[in-house]
Amino acid sequence: MSRKKVKLAYIQNHPTRKLTFKKRKKGFMKKMSEITTLCDVEACAVVYGQKDTQPEVWPSPSGVQSTYVKFRTMPPMEQTKKQLNMEAFLRQQIEKAKDQLRKQKKENREKDMSIMMSQCLTGRSLQDLNMGDLNDLGWVIDHKVEEINKKVKKVQEELAQNENNHVQVVRTPPPPPAAISGRIMHMQQAQSAAPMEIMTPQDQQPQEQMAGLGANTGDEFLQFGS
């Protein structure tokens, strides 16, 4: 089961805020230990509580001091390259909010112009629109026409592709004349090697009579002793 997304906002309830700080601080220290071990980097942390007289440091006071000294010996440009204080953070958040506001205003304007376009198609007059509304309405109409043309082109391409698939027939080429003559000769040789004689019963009867195996009683052949 997925965890519910936490809303990043100031917790008004004091007991809840204090409990959250305690849990988050413990998790933060654990993450610091993990990142230094897994990535082999040097890091330190200094955390002040709202009513704490002494900060909590990680990994130790001497470790924090060593890391701080190394940081201060770096050139000023390197020190502030990725540094973000509260003022810079708030300015960054304000810019993000402004961008979101501009995008939302643009989306709302497009929706309004789409509704107005539908109303104009049903008979609404354009006399009450100012120049800005007319320009925005024209832009929306051009955008809609462009989308329709793209969809029509896509459908036409799909239909043409389907027609080509149905019309295209795979035909096997006829065998060469030499192969046909070879097959005929092979059939003739097979017939001559094993001829078949078909004889009717009428053809067999004279031969049987000559051999004394006819259908008579045989008296006319036994008259020697009479």
N, C-alpha and C positions, 0 to 999 in steps of 0.2 A: 504494500500500500504506500503510495507516494505521500511525502510530507507536505503539509500546507505551506504555501509560500508566505513568508513573514513580511509584513508591511514595515518598511524602514521609516519609522517615525518615532518621535519622542514619546516615551512611556509616561503617562501622567500619574499613574498609581505608583506611589513611592515603594511599598513593599515588593510589588512586582518588578519595578525597575531595579531595586537592589538585588533581588534574586537573579534577575537576568544578567546583571553586571558580573556577579560571582561566577555564573556558569560560563559566560562568554570569555571572561578573563582566563579561566582555566583552559578552555579550548584554544584560546589564542596562544598561550604559552606552549601548549602541546604542538600546535602547528609550527611555531618557531623552532622547536626541537627537531621536528620532522624535516623541515626544509634545510636546516643546516647539516643534517646527517645525510639526507638523500642527494642533495645538490652540492655539497662541500663548499658552502658559502659561510662567510662570517656575518653574524647578525647579533643584535641586542635589542632589548625592549625595556621601556620604562613606563609603568602604568600607574596613574594617580586615580584614586577613588575620590568621590565628591567630598567626603568627610574624613579621608585618611590623612594622617599627619606625615606619614612616611610612604614613599612610593614602593611599589613592588617591581623588582628588576629581574631581568633574565639575561644571561645565565647566572651571573653573579656580579656584585659591584665592581670587582677588578676586571671582569670580562667586559662590562659595559664601558668602563673607563678606557680600556685598551682599544676597543672599537671606535670610541668617540675620538681619541687622539689620532688614529689613522684617518678618520674622516676629515678632521680639521687640517691635516697636513696636505690634503688634496688641493689642487688649484680651485679658485672660486667658481670658475665656470663649470667644473666637474661637480662641485658640491651642489650647485643649484640646477643642474641639468634636468634631474627628474624630481626635484623637490616640489612639494605641494603643501602650502600652508592653508589656513582656514579661509583667508581672503581669496586665494586663487581657486580653492575648491568651490566656494560659493559662486564666484564669477563663472566658473565652468558649468555649474548646475543651472545658473540663470540663462546661459547661452543655449543649453539643451532645452530648457523650457520654452525659450523663444522660438527655437526651430520647430518644436512640436506644435506650438500655437500657430505658426505660419502654415504648417502642413494641414492642420485642422481647419483653418480658415479657408484654405484653397479647396479642400474637399467639400466644405459646406457651400462654398460659392458654386462649385460645379453641380452639386445637387440642386441648388436653387435654379440655376440656368437650365438644367435638364427638365425640371418641373415647368418652367416658363416656356420651354420649347414645346412641350406636350400641350400646354394650354394654347399656344399660338396655332398649333395644328388643328385644334378644335374650334378656332374662330376668334381667339383673343386678339385685340388690337395692339399694335406696337407704339401707339402715339404717347402712351404714358411712360415709356422707357427713356432714360437719359442716354448720353453717349457711352458712358461706361458700361451700362447694362447691355447696350447693343453690341459693343465690342466683345464683351464676355460671351454673349449669346452666339455671336458669329464664331467665336473660337470653339465653343462647345459643339455647334453644328458641324464645323469642319472636322472636329475630332471624331464625332459619331459617323460621319460619312466615310472617313478614312478606315474606321473599324469595320464598317459594312463592306467596303471594297475588299479589304483583306479576307473577310470571311467568304465572300463570293468567289474570290480567286482560289481560295483553298478548296472550296467545294467543287469548282470546275476542274481543278487539277486531280482531285480524287475520282471524279466521274470519268475523266479521260484515261486515268490509269486503269480503272476497272474495265472500260471498254477495250483497251489494248490487251488486257489479260484474257478477255473472252474471245476476241477475234483471233488472237495468235494461236495457231494450230501447229503442233509438232508433227511433221511428216517424215516418215522413214524413206530414204532414197531407194529406188528400185535396184535390184542386184545387177551387176554388169552382165553382158551377153555371154561372156566366157563361163560364168558361174551357172547360167541357165543351161547351156549346152552340156556342161559337165554333169549336171543333175540328170538330164535326159539320157545320156550315155550310161550312167550308173543304173538307171531304171531298166534300160534295155538289156544290159548284161545280167541283171538279176532275173529277168524273165526268161532269158535263154538258158540259164544255168539250172533252172527248176521249172520245166514245162509241166503243165497240168492237162491230163486227158479226161475229158468229160464224155461219158458214154450213157446213152439212154437204155432203158430195159429192152426196147425193140432191137437195138444193135447187139445186145448181149445174147438174145435168144438163138439166132442161127449158129453162133459159135458153140453154144451149149449142146444143140442138137447134133452137130457134127462130132462132138466128143462123146456122144451117147449119154448125155445128161439132160435130155429134153424132158418135156412134160408128159410124154406118152407112157404107157405101162411097160414098154420094153419088149412086147411079144414079137413084133416084127423083126427084132434083132436076135431072137432065140429060136429060130426055126430049124436048127441043125439036127436036132434029134427027133423031129416029127416024122 
